[in-house]
Amino acid sequence: MANRNKIAIGYFAFVSPSEVLCTGDTGNACVITGSMKAMNSFIAEINPDGQKKHIIKKTSFGEILSGLKLGAAYGFDEKSYKKFYPLARQEGLSVAEANFEEMNSKGLCFFIVQLKKI
C-alpha cells in the first residue's frame, strides 16, 4: 500500500498549536478518535461549560507517524486504533494489539502508543 500515509485514521482536536487535546490527568497523549461524534463527546465530557473552543481536524497515518517519530504519544479510541494498527504493522512498527473490551472494563478508553527511544 504505497499511499498508506494519506489514509485517514481519525480526528484530533486543539485549542491552539501548543494546546492539543490530550488524555488523562498527565495530558501526555494526543487523543485520536475514530469519528467526529466521538471527539465531540470527549470534548463535552472534559469541557462541559464550553469555555475552550476546540478545532477538530482529520488526521492521517502519515501525520501520526511523523509525530511518533518526533517522540509524541497518541491515545487512540477503538475505532481509530483499528485503522491505525494494521498500517503501523505494515510500516514495521512494533505496536501491540489492543484489547478494548478489557480496557473498557477497567474504565480506560484510549490505547496509548509512543515509540521507544533506543
C-alpha positions, 0 to 999 in steps of 0.5 A: 500500500504505497499511499498508506500515509494519506489514509485517514485514521481519525480526528484530533482536536486543539485549542491552539498549536501548543494546546492539543487535546490530550488524555488523562490527568498527565495530558501526555497523549494526543487523543485520536478518535475514530469519528467526529461524534466521538471527539465531540463527546470527549470534548463535552465530557472534559469541557462541559461549560464550553469555555475552550473552543476546540478545532477538530481536524482529520488526521492521517497515518502519515501525520501520526507517524511523523509525530511518533517519530518526533517522540509524541504519544497518541491515545487512540479510541477503538475505532481509530486504533483499528485503522491505525494498527494494521498500517503501523504493522505494515510500516514495521512498527512494533505496536501491540494489539489492543484489547478494548473490551478489557480496557473498557472494563477497567474504565480506560478508553484510549490505547496509548502508543509512543515509540521507544527511544533506543 
